[in-house]
Amino acid sequence: MVFMTIIIALVAALLIGVILIQNPKGGGVDSTFGGSQANQMFGAAKSTDFVEKATWYLAAALFILCIVATYLVGGDASGGGIELLSQ
């Protein structure tokens, strides 16, 4: 379960980074993190397309990983808290 938690945290961090790199209508942080070099290397259209696809793939991966983690944790529906032992 620790492995799944680490994977979810990594995907969430990557998703945050990809969202910050996107170039919204108002400018964005794209140029701060080397976006201008990416535009020169891939071209503006390819760079934007790649970032948008990465956003959707990472969001879907995070959604699926959270559902899988929920099933792995399991648990019964009768309470889920700490059971107190009667003496």
N, CA, C and O atoms as CSV, one atom per row, in Angstrom:
chain,resi,resn,atom,element,x,y,z
A,1,MET,N,N,0.818,-1.194,0.000
A,1,MET,CA,C,0.000,0.000,0.000
A,1,MET,C,C,0.865,1.263,0.000
A,1,MET,O,O,0.471,2.291,-0.550
A,2,VAL,N,N,2.036,1.179,0.614
A,2,VAL,CA,C,2.937,2.331,0.627
A,2,VAL,C,C,3.392,2.650,-0.794
A,2,VAL,O,O,3.523,3.815,-1.170
A,3,PHE,N,N,3.633,1.596,-1.580
A,3,PHE,CA,C,4.049,1.787,-2.973
A,3,PHE,C,C,2.972,2.543,-3.756
A,3,PHE,O,O,3.278,3.449,-4.532
A,4,MET,N,N,1.718,2.164,-3.546
A,4,MET,CA,C,0.615,2.831,-4.252
A,4,MET,C,C,0.516,4.297,-3.841
A,4,MET,O,O,0.249,5.161,-4.677
A,5,THR,N,N,0.727,4.575,-2.570
A,5,THR,CA,C,0.681,5.955,-2.081
A,5,THR,C,C,1.793,6.792,-2.712
A,5,THR,O,O,1.571,7.945,-3.082
A,6,ILE,N,N,2.970,6.219,-2.831
A,6,ILE,CA,C,4.097,6.930,-3.452
A,6,ILE,C,C,3.811,7.208,-4.923
A,6,ILE,O,O,4.101,8.298,-5.416
A,7,ILE,N,N,3.252,6.240,-5.620
A,7,ILE,CA,C,2.923,6.418,-7.036
A,7,ILE,C,C,1.873,7.520,-7.198
A,7,ILE,O,O,1.985,8.359,-8.091
A,8,ILE,N,N,0.850,7.517,-6.329
A,8,ILE,CA,C,-0.188,8.556,-6.398
A,8,ILE,C,C,0.425,9.931,-6.144
A,8,ILE,O,O,0.079,10.896,-6.827
A,9,ALA,N,N,1.329,10.033,-5.174
A,9,ALA,CA,C,1.970,11.317,-4.878
A,9,ALA,C,C,2.826,11.796,-6.060
A,9,ALA,O,O,2.829,12.985,-6.377
A,10,LEU,N,N,3.544,10.885,-6.705
A,10,LEU,CA,C,4.365,11.261,-7.863
A,10,LEU,C,C,3.501,11.737,-9.029
A,10,LEU,O,O,3.809,12.740,-9.672
A,11,VAL,N,N,2.415,11.006,-9.296
A,11,VAL,CA,C,1.528,11.406,-10.393
A,11,VAL,C,C,0.890,12.762,-10.087
A,11,VAL,O,O,0.753,13.598,-10.980
A,12,ALA,N,N,0.502,12.981,-8.833
A,12,ALA,CA,C,-0.099,14.268,-8.452
A,12,ALA,C,C,0.909,15.408,-8.619
A,12,ALA,O,O,0.553,16.481,-9.105
A,13,ALA,N,N,2.155,15.181,-8.222
A,13,ALA,CA,C,3.187,16.213,-8.369
A,13,ALA,C,C,3.461,16.506,-9.841
A,13,ALA,O,O,3.626,17.664,-10.221
A,14,LEU,N,N,3.511,15.460,-10.673
A,14,LEU,CA,C,3.705,15.665,-12.109
A,14,LEU,C,C,2.530,16.424,-12.720
A,14,LEU,O,O,2.716,17.282,-13.584
A,15,LEU,N,N,1.321,16.101,-12.265
A,15,LEU,CA,C,0.146,16.799,-12.774
A,15,LEU,C,C,0.180,18.279,-12.408
A,15,LEU,O,O,-0.173,19.131,-13.222
A,16,ILE,N,N,0.599,18.580,-11.198
A,16,ILE,CA,C,0.728,19.977,-10.787
A,16,ILE,C,C,1.745,20.692,-11.672
A,16,ILE,O,O,1.497,21.808,-12.128
A,17,GLY,N,N,2.883,20.054,-11.916
A,17,GLY,CA,C,3.914,20.656,-12.757
A,17,GLY,C,C,3.445,20.891,-14.178
A,17,GLY,O,O,3.707,21.945,-14.757
A,18,VAL,N,N,2.749,19.908,-14.744
A,18,VAL,CA,C,2.268,20.048,-16.124
A,18,VAL,C,C,1.215,21.148,-16.218
A,18,VAL,O,O,1.179,21.892,-17.199
A,19,ILE,N,N,0.370,21.254,-15.217
A,19,ILE,CA,C,-0.649,22.321,-15.232
A,19,ILE,C,C,0.014,23.691,-15.134
A,19,ILE,O,O,-0.422,24.636,-15.793
A,20,LEU,N,N,1.062,23.810,-14.321
A,20,LEU,CA,C,1.750,25.103,-14.210
A,20,LEU,C,C,2.491,25.480,-15.487
A,20,LEU,O,O,2.663,26.665,-15.770
A,21,ILE,N,N,2.928,24.503,-16.251
A,21,ILE,CA,C,3.676,24.775,-17.484
A,21,ILE,C,C,2.753,25.239,-18.603
A,21,ILE,O,O,3.192,25.929,-19.523
A,22,GLN,N,N,1.472,24.863,-18.532
A,22,GLN,CA,C,0.541,25.227,-19.604
A,22,GLN,C,C,0.507,26.734,-19.812
A,22,GLN,O,O,0.717,27.517,-18.886
A,23,ASN,N,N,0.242,27.110,-21.034
A,23,ASN,CA,C,0.218,28.519,-21.411
A,23,ASN,C,C,-1.228,28.960,-21.589
A,23,ASN,O,O,-1.797,28.796,-22.668
A,24,PRO,N,N,-1.830,29.519,-20.536
A,24,PRO,CA,C,-3.211,29.973,-20.693
A,24,PRO,C,C,-3.269,31.243,-21.540
A,24,PRO,O,O,-2.241,31.748,-21.990
A,25,LYS,N,N,-4.457,31.740,-21.746
A,25,LYS,CA,C,-4.636,32.932,-22.596
A,25,LYS,C,C,-3.901,34.147,-22.046
A,25,LYS,O,O,-3.490,35.022,-22.808
A,26,GLY,N,N,-3.733,34.205,-20.718
A,26,GLY,CA,C,-3.116,35.376,-20.113
A,26,GLY,C,C,-1.606,35.321,-20.025
A,26,GLY,O,O,-1.008,36.273,-19.524
A,27,GLY,N,N,-0.961,34.274,-20.479
A,27,GLY,CA,C,0.493,34.208,-20.422
A,27,GLY,C,C,0.955,32.922,-19.777
A,27,GLY,O,O,1.374,32.000,-20.477
A,28,GLY,N,N,0.889,32.834,-18.453
A,28,GLY,CA,C,1.247,31.608,-17.764
A,28,GLY,C,C,2.682,31.574,-17.313
A,28,GLY,O,O,3.421,32.548,-17.458
A,29,VAL,N,N,3.064,30.458,-16.773
A,29,VAL,CA,C,4.392,30.272,-16.222
A,29,VAL,C,C,5.269,29.523,-17.222
A,29,VAL,O,O,6.400,29.153,-16.906
A,30,ASP,N,N,4.750,29.304,-18.416
A,30,ASP,CA,C,5.437,28.509,-19.422
A,30,ASP,C,C,6.846,29.017,-19.695
A,30,ASP,O,O,7.787,28.224,-19.734
A,31,SER,N,N,7.007,30.304,-19.881
A,31,SER,CA,C,8.318,30.846,-20.216
A,31,SER,C,C,9.275,30.810,-19.028
A,31,SER,O,O,10.490,30.787,-19.220
A,32,THR,N,N,8.748,30.805,-17.804
A,32,THR,CA,C,9.599,30.774,-16.622
A,32,THR,C,C,10.348,29.452,-16.515
A,32,THR,O,O,11.513,29.428,-16.119
A,33,PHE,N,N,9.687,28.356,-16.865
A,33,PHE,CA,C,10.283,27.031,-16.724
A,33,PHE,C,C,10.834,26.490,-18.032
A,33,PHE,O,O,10.854,25.276,-18.234
A,34,GLY,N,N,11.267,27.340,-18.897
A,34,GLY,CA,C,11.905,26.888,-20.129
A,34,GLY,C,C,10.931,26.609,-21.246
A,34,GLY,O,O,11.263,25.883,-22.184
A,35,GLY,N,N,9.759,27.155,-21.173
A,35,GLY,CA,C,8.763,26.914,-22.204
A,35,GLY,C,C,9.167,27.458,-23.551
A,35,GLY,O,O,8.801,26.899,-24.584
A,36,SER,N,N,9.920,28.545,-23.552
A,36,SER,CA,C,10.348,29.116,-24.824
A,36,SER,C,C,11.322,28.187,-25.534
A,36,SER,O,O,11.305,28.095,-26.762
A,37,GLN,N,N,12.172,27.499,-24.776
A,37,GLN,CA,C,13.088,26.540,-25.391
A,37,GLN,C,C,12.330,25.343,-25.926
A,37,GLN,O,O,12.678,24.804,-26.976
A,38,ALA,N,N,11.275,24.914,-25.199
A,38,ALA,CA,C,10.466,23.800,-25.680
A,38,ALA,C,C,9.746,24.197,-26.968
A,38,ALA,O,O,9.603,23.383,-27.880
A,39,ASN,N,N,9.296,25.447,-27.038
A,39,ASN,CA,C,8.641,25.912,-28.256
A,39,ASN,C,C,9.614,25.925,-29.422
A,39,ASN,O,O,9.215,25.629,-30.548
A,40,GLN,N,N,10.886,26.260,-29.187
A,40,GLN,CA,C,11.874,26.262,-30.254
A,40,GLN,C,C,12.217,24.846,-30.671
A,40,GLN,O,O,12.452,24.586,-31.851
A,41,MET,N,N,12.250,23.915,-29.704
A,41,MET,CA,C,12.638,22.546,-30.018
A,41,MET,C,C,11.509,21.813,-30.742
A,41,MET,O,O,11.745,21.187,-31.776
A,42,PHE,N,N,10.287,21.885,-30.210
A,42,PHE,CA,C,9.174,21.134,-30.776
A,42,PHE,C,C,8.307,21.965,-31.715
A,42,PHE,O,O,7.562,21.408,-32.522
A,43,GLY,N,N,8.391,23.256,-31.621
A,43,GLY,CA,C,7.452,24.134,-32.298
A,43,GLY,C,C,6.312,24.422,-31.339
A,43,GLY,O,O,6.014,23.598,-30.474
A,44,ALA,N,N,5.680,25.553,-31.470
A,44,ALA,CA,C,4.661,25.974,-30.514
A,44,ALA,C,C,3.472,25.031,-30.495
A,44,ALA,O,O,2.947,24.724,-29.424
A,45,ALA,N,N,3.040,24.567,-31.650
A,45,ALA,CA,C,1.855,23.706,-31.708
A,45,ALA,C,C,2.129,22.348,-31.077
A,45,ALA,O,O,1.297,21.836,-30.328
A,46,LYS,N,N,3.279,21.761,-31.367
A,46,LYS,CA,C,3.597,20.440,-30.817
A,46,LYS,C,C,3.803,20.505,-29.310
A,46,LYS,O,O,3.406,19.585,-28.594
A,47,SER,N,N,4.409,21.564,-28.825
A,47,SER,CA,C,4.632,21.715,-27.390
A,47,SER,C,C,3.313,21.829,-26.649
A,47,SER,O,O,3.123,21.185,-25.618
A,48,THR,N,N,2.406,22.638,-27.161
A,48,THR,CA,C,1.103,22.822,-26.542
A,48,THR,C,C,0.311,21.526,-26.585
A,48,THR,O,O,-0.351,21.170,-25.610
A,49,ASP,N,N,0.373,20.822,-27.698
A,49,ASP,CA,C,-0.344,19.559,-27.848
A,49,ASP,C,C,0.187,18.519,-26.865
A,49,ASP,O,O,-0.593,17.795,-26.246
A,50,PHE,N,N,1.506,18.444,-26.719
A,50,PHE,CA,C,2.117,17.484,-25.793
A,50,PHE,C,C,1.724,17.775,-24.353
A,50,PHE,O,O,1.388,16.855,-23.606
A,51,VAL,N,N,1.760,19.040,-23.954
A,51,VAL,CA,C,1.427,19.417,-22.578
A,51,VAL,C,C,-0.045,19.126,-22.296
A,51,VAL,O,O,-0.393,18.669,-21.207
A,52,GLU,N,N,-0.905,19.388,-23.270
A,52,GLU,CA,C,-2.333,19.128,-23.074
A,52,GLU,C,C,-2.606,17.630,-22.952
A,52,GLU,O,O,-3.393,17.210,-22.103
A,53,LYS,N,N,-1.964,16.829,-23.792
A,53,LYS,CA,C,-2.146,15.370,-23.701
A,53,LYS,C,C,-1.591,14.830,-22.388
A,53,LYS,O,O,-2.191,13.949,-21.772
A,54,ALA,N,N,-0.450,15.356,-21.962
A,54,ALA,CA,C,0.134,14.905,-20.698
A,54,ALA,C,C,-0.789,15.227,-19.528
A,54,ALA,O,O,-0.900,14.439,-18.589
A,55,THR,N,N,-1.448,16.374,-19.581
A,55,THR,CA,C,-2.388,16.754,-18.526
A,55,THR,C,C,-3.534,15.756,-18.448
A,55,THR,O,O,-3.888,15.300,-17.361
A,56,TRP,N,N,-4.110,15.417,-19.584
A,56,TRP,CA,C,-5.237,14.483,-19.588
A,56,TRP,C,C,-4.808,13.089,-19.145
A,56,TRP,O,O,-5.522,12.438,-18.382
A,57,TYR,N,N,-3.648,12.621,-19.614
A,57,TYR,CA,C,-3.181,11.283,-19.223
A,57,TYR,C,C,-2.872,11.213,-17.735
A,57,TYR,O,O,-3.220,10.234,-17.075
A,58,LEU,N,N,-2.226,12.237,-17.204
A,58,LEU,CA,C,-1.909,12.235,-15.774
A,58,LEU,C,C,-3.167,12.347,-14.919
A,58,LEU,O,O,-3.255,11.713,-13.867
A,59,ALA,N,N,-4.135,13.141,-15.354
A,59,ALA,CA,C,-5.391,13.247,-14.606
A,59,ALA,C,C,-6.127,11.911,-14.598
A,59,ALA,O,O,-6.657,11.500,-13.566
A,60,ALA,N,N,-6.160,11.238,-15.733
A,60,ALA,CA,C,-6.813,9.922,-15.798
A,60,ALA,C,C,-6.069,8.908,-14.945
A,60,ALA,O,O,-6.691,8.093,-14.263
A,61,ALA,N,N,-4.739,8.951,-14.976
A,61,ALA,CA,C,-3.944,8.022,-14.163
A,61,ALA,C,C,-4.177,8.249,-12.681
A,61,ALA,O,O,-4.290,7.291,-11.916
A,62,LEU,N,N,-4.250,9.505,-12.269
A,62,LEU,CA,C,-4.508,9.815,-10.863
A,62,LEU,C,C,-5.886,9.313,-10.444
A,62,LEU,O,O,-6.033,8.741,-9.364
A,63,PHE,N,N,-6.876,9.515,-11.270
A,63,PHE,CA,C,-8.228,9.054,-10.991
A,63,PHE,C,C,-8.266,7.532,-10.835
A,63,PHE,O,O,-8.845,7.020,-9.877
A,64,ILE,N,N,-7.658,6.819,-11.760
A,64,ILE,CA,C,-7.650,5.351,-11.725
A,64,ILE,C,C,-6.857,4.841,-10.530
A,64,ILE,O,O,-7.288,3.906,-9.856
A,65,LEU,N,N,-5.703,5.447,-10.261
A,65,LEU,CA,C,-4.893,5.016,-9.117
A,65,LEU,C,C,-5.621,5.212,-7.791
A,65,LEU,O,O,-5.501,4.383,-6.889
A,66,CYS,N,N,-6.368,6.293,-7.669
A,66,CYS,CA,C,-7.129,6.514,-6.431
A,66,CYS,C,C,-8.223,5.473,-6.254
A,66,CYS,O,O,-8.468,5.013,-5.139
A,67,ILE,N,N,-8.878,5.101,-7.339
A,67,ILE,CA,C,-9.909,4.064,-7.254
A,67,ILE,C,C,-9.288,2.722,-6.904
A,67,ILE,O,O,-9.826,1.994,-6.070
A,68,VAL,N,N,-8.158,2.380,-7.530
A,68,VAL,CA,C,-7.477,1.120,-7.228
A,68,VAL,C,C,-7.018,1.097,-5.776
A,68,VAL,O,O,-7.137,0.070,-5.109
A,69,ALA,N,N,-6.495,2.214,-5.279
A,69,ALA,CA,C,-6.046,2.273,-3.884
A,69,ALA,C,C,-7.216,2.075,-2.928
A,69,ALA,O,O,-7.064,1.452,-1.878
A,70,THR,N,N,-8.375,2.600,-3.287
A,70,THR,CA,C,-9.556,2.414,-2.448
A,70,THR,C,C,-9.933,0.943,-2.364
A,70,THR,O,O,-10.274,0.450,-1.289
A,71,TYR,N,N,-9.877,0.245,-3.477
A,71,TYR,CA,C,-10.186,-1.182,-3.471
A,71,TYR,C,C,-9.131,-1.990,-2.730
A,71,TYR,O,O,-9.454,-2.991,-2.092
A,72,LEU,N,N,-7.878,-1.568,-2.808
A,72,LEU,CA,C,-6.814,-2.293,-2.101
A,72,LEU,C,C,-6.925,-2.141,-0.591
A,72,LEU,O,O,-6.645,-3.080,0.153
A,73,VAL,N,N,-7.331,-0.971,-0.144
A,73,VAL,CA,C,-7.488,-0.750,1.292
A,73,VAL,C,C,-8.641,-1.586,1.814
A,73,VAL,O,O,-8.560,-2.169,2.895
A,74,GLY,N,N,-9.707,-1.640,1.046
A,74,GLY,CA,C,-10.852,-2.459,1.427
A,74,GLY,C,C,-11.502,-1.966,2.689
A,74,GLY,O,O,-11.769,-0.773,2.839
A,75,GLY,N,N,-11.758,-2.881,3.599
A,75,GLY,CA,C,-12.422,-2.533,4.842
A,75,GLY,C,C,-13.853,-3.013,4.825
A,75,GLY,O,O,-14.432,-3.201,3.755
A,76,ASP,N,N,-14.433,-3.215,5.997
A,76,ASP,CA,C,-15.821,-3.639,6.046
A,76,ASP,C,C,-16.709,-2.431,6.291
A,76,ASP,O,O,-16.245,-1.377,6.723
A,77,ALA,N,N,-17.959,-2.599,6.014
A,77,ALA,CA,C,-18.898,-1.485,6.102
A,77,ALA,C,C,-19.468,-1.302,7.497
A,77,ALA,O,O,-20.366,-0.482,7.687
A,78,SER,N,N,-18.969,-2.045,8.481
A,78,SER,CA,C,-19.588,-2.009,9.800
A,78,SER,C,C,-19.005,-0.942,10.717
A,78,SER,O,O,-19.374,-0.894,11.890
A,79,GLY,N,N,-18.155,-0.130,10.257
A,79,GLY,CA,C,-17.649,0.929,11.123
A,79,GLY,C,C,-16.325,1.469,10.656
A,79,GLY,O,O,-16.229,2.654,10.339
A,80,GLY,N,N,-15.311,0.654,10.602
A,80,GLY,CA,C,-14.021,1.071,10.113
A,80,GLY,C,C,-13.156,1.785,11.114
A,80,GLY,O,O,-12.062,2.228,10.764
A,81,GLY,N,N,-13.600,1.918,12.354
A,81,GLY,CA,C,-12.797,2.588,13.362
A,81,GLY,C,C,-11.966,1.590,14.152
A,81,GLY,O,O,-11.881,0.417,13.789
A,82,ILE,N,N,-11.367,2.049,15.207
A,82,ILE,CA,C,-10.577,1.182,16.080
A,82,ILE,C,C,-11.533,0.444,17.018
A,82,ILE,O,O,-12.354,1.052,17.705
A,83,GLU,N,N,-11.404,-0.854,17.023
A,83,GLU,CA,C,-12.271,-1.645,17.888
A,83,GLU,C,C,-11.706,-1.649,19.303
A,83,GLU,O,O,-10.512,-1.871,19.504
A,84,LEU,N,N,-12.555,-1.408,20.257
A,84,LEU,CA,C,-12.158,-1.432,21.653
A,84,LEU,C,C,-12.413,-2.821,22.218
A,84,LEU,O,O,-13.489,-3.393,22.039
A,85,LEU,N,N,-11.425,-3.343,22.890
A,85,LEU,CA,C,-11.570,-4.655,23.497
A,85,LEU,C,C,-12.231,-4.519,24.853
A,85,LEU,O,O,-11.807,-3.716,25.685
A,86,SER,N,N,-13.264,-5.299,25.070
A,86,SER,CA,C,-13.920,-5.253,26.381
A,86,SER,C,C,-13.156,-6.147,27.357
A,86,SER,O,O,-12.662,-7.211,26.984
A,87,GLN,N,N,-13.068,-5.709,28.583
A,87,GLN,CA,C,-12.292,-6.473,29.561
A,87,GLN,C,C,-13.172,-7.196,30.517
A,87,GLN,O,O,-12.678,-7.889,31.407
